Amino acid sequence: EHKHRLKERFILGMIRVLQGRRAPDILRTLFYRPEFLGRPISSWTQAVMRGPSEWSVAERELFAAFTSKLNQCVF
């Protein structure tokens, strides 16, 4: 959080205060260099999770949650 921009440091600080713990690593990574990783991966994720598919948005969210659980990912 030391090299984040002021706005991102503020948001991460608020998360720490409100939740009583540090923000998830993925959020910290996306905030660190948004032009390099944050925006491209967010756009890709949005397209995959909300774009045209044979599966509903709810089904895709469930798949993501289940996969995260299998990988012991708290995010």
SULLIN-V617254 format. One record per residue. N is the residue number from 0. RES is the residue in one small letter. SS is DSSP state (H for helix, E for strand, - for the rest). PHI is phi in degrees with one decimal (NA if undefined). OMEGA is omega in whole degrees, 0 to 359 (* if undefined). Layout:
N/RES/SS/PHI/OMEGA  N/RES/SS/PHI/OMEGA
This chain:
0/e/-/NA/184  1/h/-/-75.0/183  2/k/-/-106.4/177  3/h/-/-72.7/175  4/r/-/-69.1/186  5/l/H/-55.9/181  6/k/H/-59.2/181  7/e/H/-67.5/177  8/r/H/-61.6/179  9/f/H/-62.2/180  10/i/H/-61.5/179  11/l/H/-63.3/176  12/g/H/-64.5/178  13/m/H/-64.9/177  14/i/H/-60.7/180  15/r/H/-61.3/181  16/v/H/-67.1/185  17/l/H/-73.4/182  18/q/H/-98.7/180  19/g/-/74.6/177  20/r/-/-154.9/181  21/r/-/-70.4/179  22/a/-/-63.2/178  23/p/-/-57.3/182  24/d/H/-57.4/181  25/i/H/-62.3/179  26/l/H/-66.9/178  27/r/H/-62.4/178  28/t/H/-67.1/180  29/l/H/-62.5/180  30/f/H/-76.6/188  31/y/H/-62.8/178  32/r/-/-135.0/186  33/p/H/-58.6/181  34/e/H/-69.8/182  35/f/H/-89.6/185  36/l/H/-122.4/188  37/g/H/-55.1/182  38/r/H/-68.9/180  39/p/H/-60.3/182  40/i/H/-72.4/177  41/s/H/-66.5/177  42/s/H/-63.7/179  43/w/H/-63.3/180  44/t/H/-61.4/178  45/q/H/-60.1/180  46/a/H/-64.2/181  47/v/H/-69.2/185  48/m/H/-83.7/185  49/r/H/-120.5/182  50/g/-/-76.5/180  51/p/-/-58.6/181  52/s/-/-167.0/173  53/e/-/-74.4/180  54/w/-/-98.8/177  55/s/-/-73.3/176  56/v/H/-59.2/180  57/a/H/-61.3/179  58/e/H/-64.3/179  59/r/H/-64.6/177  60/e/H/-63.5/178  61/l/H/-64.5/177  62/f/H/-59.3/180  63/a/H/-64.3/180  64/a/H/-64.9/180  65/f/H/-64.7/179  66/t/H/-63.0/177  67/s/H/-61.3/179  68/k/H/-62.8/179  69/l/H/-60.9/180  70/n/-/-87.1/181  71/q/-/55.7/179  72/c/-/-97.0/182  73/v/-/-75.2/180  74/f/-/-71.7/*
